[in-house]
Amino acid sequence: MNNSPLITVSEALELLKDGAIVFDASIDKVNQKLDTNHIELIPKSLFFDIEGELSDHESGLPHTMVDAAVFTQAMRKLGLNQDSNVIIYDRWGMYSSPRAWWMLRYMGFKEVYVLKGGLPAWKAQGQPITHQHIHADHSGNFTAEVQKEWFKSKEDIKSLLGNPDYQIVDARSQGRFDGTSPEPRAGLSSGHIPGSNNLPFDQVINDIYFKEDAILKKIYEEHIPFDKPAVFTCGSGITASIIALGAYHLGHRQVSVYDGSWTEWASDPNSPIEKSIAQ
């Protein structure tokens, strides 16, 4: 449809006319849970289960990416074909849907779009809602093909330390980045990966939407040189995907996400940690 993975409600409606698949990629926020008693969804939504079958629970880390075989099987159960168009949203507005976008891109699926403003934007335009996910009535033919440039491991990050040709960008709050505020996960040190830059994800979001492009561009230009590959990190790979999506929307085509993010990094006693001096 366009060069951006972000689409409006009207653009989503046009895609739906052509048979696009709709994925609800909602997850709970830290200290804030979804209302499961009064669920509201875009009609014909399939559940893209980030925290369930699409996370590797043997890793000991939250949201760890599954391998290509597991991802292929899960997407086929959702009826995903190689030539499908996919619309992704979440019930918060703009929180976990970028993670699903990144997962699909990492696994080689390109025609995936994130609904601007998610379910709240859909409802604000008076579009119909439903209260139950559907199940695919057929098995899809999608086969995952890993695109390594979208993904970074802990070993990758360690190899990039001190490399001036890369920029590591952290989506956590300034306090957590500086080491002056505690991590939400008990026993985990705050601070940041040496040499990384801090762009808290809430600085690029205005309520349920990304900020206007002109403002967004200025914010990104202060943190990310667009002529260098950018690696995005956060607490567990969710909000890193938000700022990765924002960069991609603005035209940055060398974006990747550190999947294990701070939870993995700070859990390793051999990982160097920097802390900023409080002003």
C-alpha positions in Angstrom: 0.0 0.0 0.0 2.7 2.5 0.9 6.3 2.6 2.2 5.2 2.8 5.8 4.1 -0.2 7.8 1.6 2.1 9.7 -1.9 2.3 8.3 -5.1 4.3 9.1 -8.5 2.8 9.8 -9.6 3.7 6.3 -6.6 2.0 4.8 -7.3 -1.0 7.0 -10.9 -1.1 5.7 -9.6 -1.2 2.1 -7.3 -4.1 2.9 -10.1 -5.9 4.6 -12.2 -5.7 1.5 -9.4 -7.6 -0.3 -9.3 -10.4 2.4 -6.6 -9.2 4.7 -6.0 -11.2 7.9 -6.5 -9.4 11.2 -4.2 -10.2 14.2 -4.9 -9.0 17.7 -1.5 -8.9 19.3 -2.5 -7.6 22.7 -0.6 -8.4 25.9 -0.7 -7.1 29.4 1.4 -4.1 30.3 3.7 -4.0 33.3 1.4 -3.5 36.3 -1.6 -3.1 34.0 -3.7 -5.9 32.8 -6.2 -6.2 29.9 -9.9 -6.4 30.7 -10.7 -10.0 29.9 -14.3 -9.8 31.2 -15.4 -7.3 28.6 -13.2 -8.1 25.6 -13.6 -5.9 22.5 -12.0 -6.8 19.2 -12.0 -5.9 15.5 -14.3 -8.3 13.7 -12.6 -11.5 12.5 -9.6 -11.1 14.7 -7.3 -14.0 15.2 -5.2 -14.0 18.4 -1.4 -13.5 17.8 -0.3 -15.1 21.0 3.0 -13.3 21.8 3.2 -14.5 25.4 1.9 -18.0 24.8 2.9 -20.2 21.9 5.0 -17.4 20.3 7.5 -17.2 23.2 10.2 -19.7 24.0 9.3 -20.6 27.6 12.4 -22.7 28.0 14.7 -19.6 27.7 13.9 -18.4 31.2 13.3 -14.9 29.7 10.1 -13.1 28.9 9.0 -12.9 25.2 12.0 -14.8 23.8 11.5 -15.4 20.1 10.6 -18.9 19.0 12.5 -20.7 16.2 11.4 -20.7 12.6 9.7 -24.2 12.8 7.5 -23.2 15.8 6.7 -19.9 14.2 5.8 -21.5 10.9 3.4 -24.0 12.6 1.8 -21.2 14.7 1.2 -19.0 11.6 -0.2 -21.8 9.6 -2.7 -22.5 12.4 -3.7 -18.8 12.0 -4.3 -19.3 8.2 -1.4 -17.2 7.1 -0.4 -17.7 3.5 2.8 -16.5 1.7 0.7 -14.0 -0.2 -1.5 -12.8 2.6 -1.9 -9.2 3.8 -1.9 -8.8 7.6 -3.2 -6.1 9.8 -2.0 -6.1 13.3 -3.4 -4.1 16.2 -3.5 -4.2 20.0 -6.2 -3.2 22.4 -4.1 -0.6 24.1 -3.6 1.5 21.0 0.1 1.2 20.3 2.0 -1.1 22.6 2.5 -4.8 21.6 1.4 -4.7 18.0 4.9 -3.4 16.9 6.4 -6.5 18.5 4.2 -8.7 16.3 5.2 -6.6 13.3 8.9 -7.1 14.1 8.4 -10.9 14.7 6.8 -11.3 11.3 9.4 -9.2 9.5 12.2 -11.2 11.2 10.6 -14.4 10.0 10.5 -13.2 6.4 6.9 -12.0 6.1 6.7 -8.5 4.5 3.0 -7.6 3.9 2.3 -6.7 7.5 0.8 -3.4 8.6 0.2 -2.0 12.1 -3.1 -0.1 12.7 -2.5 3.4 13.9 -4.1 3.8 17.3 -5.2 0.2 17.4 -8.6 -0.7 18.7 -9.2 2.7 20.3 -8.8 4.4 16.9 -11.1 1.7 15.3 -13.8 2.4 17.9 -13.4 6.2 17.7 -14.4 6.0 14.0 -17.6 4.1 14.8 -16.4 0.8 13.3 -18.1 -2.5 14.5 -16.6 -4.5 17.3 -16.9 -8.1 18.3 -16.2 -9.9 21.6 -14.5 -13.2 20.6 -11.5 -14.2 18.5 -12.2 -16.4 15.5 -10.2 -19.5 14.5 -8.9 -19.9 11.0 -11.0 -22.2 8.8 -8.0 -23.4 6.9 -4.3 -24.1 7.4 -2.0 -21.5 5.8 1.0 -22.3 3.6 3.4 -19.7 5.2 7.0 -20.9 5.8 9.3 -18.8 7.9 12.6 -17.7 6.5 14.7 -16.0 9.1 16.0 -12.6 8.2 19.1 -12.3 10.4 19.4 -8.5 10.0 16.3 -7.9 12.0 17.5 -9.8 15.1 20.3 -9.3 17.7 21.4 -11.7 20.4 23.4 -11.0 23.5 26.5 -12.2 21.7 25.8 -9.8 18.9 25.5 -6.9 21.2 28.7 -7.7 23.0 30.5 -7.8 19.6 29.1 -4.4 18.8 30.3 -2.7 22.0 32.5 0.3 21.0 31.7 -0.1 17.3 31.1 3.5 16.0 29.3 2.1 13.0 26.3 1.0 15.1 23.9 2.8 17.4 22.2 0.9 20.3 19.0 2.7 21.4 17.2 1.9 24.7 13.5 2.4 25.0 13.3 2.2 28.8 12.6 5.2 31.0 15.5 7.6 31.7 15.6 6.6 35.4 16.0 2.9 34.5 18.6 3.8 31.9 20.5 6.0 34.2 20.4 3.5 37.0 18.5 5.9 39.4 15.2 4.0 39.2 14.7 0.3 40.0 13.8 -2.3 37.3 10.2 -3.7 37.6 11.7 -7.2 37.7 13.0 -8.0 41.2 16.7 -8.5 41.6 17.6 -7.0 38.3 20.1 -4.1 38.3 19.1 -0.9 36.4 21.6 0.9 34.2 22.3 0.5 30.5 24.5 -1.2 27.9 27.7 0.7 27.5 27.6 3.2 24.7 23.9 3.0 24.2 21.5 5.9 23.8 18.2 6.5 25.6 15.0 7.2 23.7 12.1 6.3 26.1 9.2 4.9 24.0 6.7 7.2 25.5 8.5 10.2 23.9 7.5 9.0 20.4 3.9 8.2 21.4 1.1 10.7 21.9 -1.6 8.8 23.7 -2.4 5.9 21.2 -0.6 7.2 18.2 2.9 8.0 17.1 3.5 11.7 17.2 3.2 13.7 13.9 5.9 12.9 11.4 7.6 16.3 11.6 7.9 16.1 15.4 8.8 12.4 15.3 11.6 13.0 12.9 13.1 15.7 15.1 13.0 13.3 18.1 14.7 10.5 16.2 17.3 12.7 14.7 18.4 13.7 18.2 19.1 10.0 19.0 19.7 8.0 15.9 21.9 8.7 12.9 19.9 7.2 10.0 23.0 6.4 8.0 24.0 3.8 10.6 22.3 0.5 11.6 20.3 0.9 14.8 19.7 -1.8 17.4 16.7 -1.3 19.7 16.5 -2.6 23.2 14.3 -2.3 26.2 13.3 -4.5 29.2 12.1 -7.5 27.3 11.8 -6.7 23.6 8.3 -5.1 23.5 8.8 -1.4 23.7 12.0 -1.7 21.7 9.8 -2.8 18.9 7.8 0.5 19.2 10.8 2.7 18.6 12.1 0.3 15.9 8.7 0.6 14.1 8.8 4.4 14.4 12.3 4.5 12.9 11.2 2.2 10.0 8.1 4.4 9.4 10.4 7.4 9.0 12.6 5.6 6.5 15.3 3.9 8.5 15.8 0.6 6.9 18.6 -0.8 9.0 16.7 -1.6 12.2 17.0 -4.6 14.5 15.8 -5.6 18.0 17.9 -7.1 20.8 15.5 -9.9 21.6 16.7 -10.7 25.2 17.0 -6.9 25.9 17.8 -5.7 29.4 16.4 -8.7 31.3 18.9 -11.0 29.6 21.8 -8.4 29.7 21.5 -7.5 33.3 21.0 -11.2 34.4 24.5 -12.1 33.0 27.2 -11.2 35.5 29.7 -11.0 32.6 27.7 -8.2 30.9 29.1 -4.8 31.4 26.7 -2.2 32.8 26.9 1.6 32.8 25.1 3.9 35.1 24.7 7.7 34.7 25.3 10.1 37.5 22.0 11.7 38.6 21.9 15.4 37.8 
